[in-house]
Amino acid sequence: MSIWNGDASEFRDLANDLSRVGARAVPVIRQAMDASGEAFANEWRSNAAATSGEHGKHYPASISHELFPGVSRIGVDVGPDSSMPQGGMGPGFELGSRNQPPHLDGLKAMESVTPRAERMIDTALGHLFP
């Protein structure tokens, strides 16, 4: 049998640090999510420019991102904006139609950007811990 004796101050300090991380995390996560959304939109636009052809020449410019902060989450909406020229054509370009095969530009962009987004968030959070 062993008995452990020690000072619990390090555990109390850790608990205090962790209780403050949440409030400090919000602005850095918001910034990382906004940058990730912008990178996703840029990659999607680039892919769409390569595949949309002359008939979809305005479609790439309709792809944008918008940050949606909430009470308990931070999200980013990325995709074609239907209020922009050819923005409503997103489903046809992405998923295909009887007139064209699916381009999957957004899916390809997401696969490309996800590892970068994860690194940005890891980096942002890493600065919060001493």
Protein Blocks (a to p, Z undefined) as FASTA:
>chain_A
ZZddddfklmmmmmmmmmmmmmmmmmmmmmmmmmmmmmmmmmmmmmmmmmnommlmmmmm
mpccdddddfkbccddedddfkbghklmmmmmmnopfkbccfklmmmmmmmmmmmmmmmm
mmmmmmmpZZ
